Amino acid sequence: MGSWKVMLPIVLLIVFLIWLGLRFNVDEKVIAGVALIFALLSGAFAWLVALITIVPVIGPLIIKVLSIPLVWLINGIGYLVSYTAIKRGYSKDVLTYRGLTITLIIGIVIGFVIANLIA
């Protein structure tokens, strides 16, 4: 209930530090990296995402548009890691972990369907 009293100053601090870094000509990549790490560790990133989601109609659409490329990126990285591991001779391990991943995804889908049927 009172998390905004903690998170709002953290978000304002992050914005201030970004402004300060730009003011003193710190490299933009360093600023972005530090801000991202600080936001993820403090929970400010999740709080801002939740804040955007609260906006009726357009908020959830914005979050979906921003999150779908992230899922594709993670999936693509998984394929590249699998390809590299297979080339190095770890094909049995790749099959095991891919099987676990598929099982997890199927479990999530089944849970989603059951939750929608119950509700």
Secondary structure, DSSP 8 states (H G I E B T S, - for coil): --THHHHHHHHHHHHHHHHHHHHTT--HHHHHHHHHHHHHHHTHHHHHHHHHHHSTTHHHHHHHHHHHHHHHHHHHHHHHHHHHHHHTT-HHHHHHHHHHHHHHHHHHHHHHHHHHHH-
